[in-house]
Amino acid sequence: MQQKTQCFFEAEIYQTGINGCIDVPTEITEKMVTEKGRIKIKGKINGFAFQTTLMPVKNANH
């Protein structure tokens, strides 16, 4: 079983195509399990809970 890690950061949401996106700071993605593909996450935006997946960006972090 994978250990859950809590990380906190602030980011601006921007749009790319039809998707809302944020850039996750490198120091946070380095703490995540090193795996290819999507990483499931849970979070809050202005107090509202959500679940989604982080998708890697070509030639960059998640």
C-alpha positions as CSV (number, residue, x, y, z in Angstrom):
1,M,0.0,0.0,0.0
2,Q,1.3,3.4,-0.9
3,Q,1.8,6.0,1.8
4,K,-0.4,9.1,1.5
5,T,1.4,12.4,1.6
6,Q,-0.1,15.9,2.2
7,C,1.3,18.8,0.4
8,F,0.1,22.4,0.4
9,F,0.7,25.1,-2.2
10,E,-1.1,27.9,-4.0
11,A,-1.5,28.2,-7.8
12,E,-3.5,30.1,-10.4
13,I,-5.9,28.1,-12.5
14,Y,-5.5,28.6,-16.2
15,Q,-7.1,27.2,-19.3
16,T,-5.5,25.1,-22.0
17,G,-7.9,23.9,-24.6
18,I,-11.1,22.9,-22.7
19,N,-9.2,21.9,-19.6
20,G,-8.5,23.9,-16.4
21,C,-4.8,23.5,-15.4
22,I,-2.4,24.4,-12.6
23,D,1.4,23.9,-12.5
24,V,2.4,21.8,-9.5
25,P,5.6,23.0,-8.0
26,T,8.6,20.7,-8.7
27,E,9.4,20.3,-4.9
28,I,5.9,18.7,-4.6
29,T,6.0,16.4,-7.6
30,E,9.4,15.1,-6.4
31,K,7.7,13.9,-3.3
32,M,5.1,11.9,-5.3
33,V,5.5,8.3,-6.2
34,T,7.7,8.0,-9.2
35,E,5.5,6.4,-11.8
36,K,4.6,7.2,-15.4
37,G,1.2,8.5,-16.3
38,R,-1.5,9.8,-14.1
39,I,-1.4,10.3,-10.3
40,K,-4.7,10.4,-8.4
41,I,-5.1,13.3,-6.0
42,K,-7.6,14.9,-3.7
43,G,-7.6,18.6,-2.8
44,K,-9.6,21.7,-2.0
45,I,-10.0,24.9,-3.9
46,N,-11.3,27.7,-1.7
47,G,-12.6,25.1,0.8
48,F,-14.4,23.0,-1.8
49,A,-13.2,19.4,-2.0
50,F,-12.4,17.7,-5.3
51,Q,-10.8,14.6,-6.8
52,T,-8.9,14.4,-10.0
53,T,-5.7,13.1,-11.6
54,L,-2.5,14.8,-12.4
55,M,-1.3,14.3,-15.9
56,P,2.4,14.8,-16.9
57,V,3.2,17.5,-19.3
58,K,5.4,16.6,-22.2
59,N,9.1,17.2,-21.2
60,A,8.0,18.4,-17.7
61,N,6.6,17.4,-14.4
62,H,3.0,16.8,-13.6
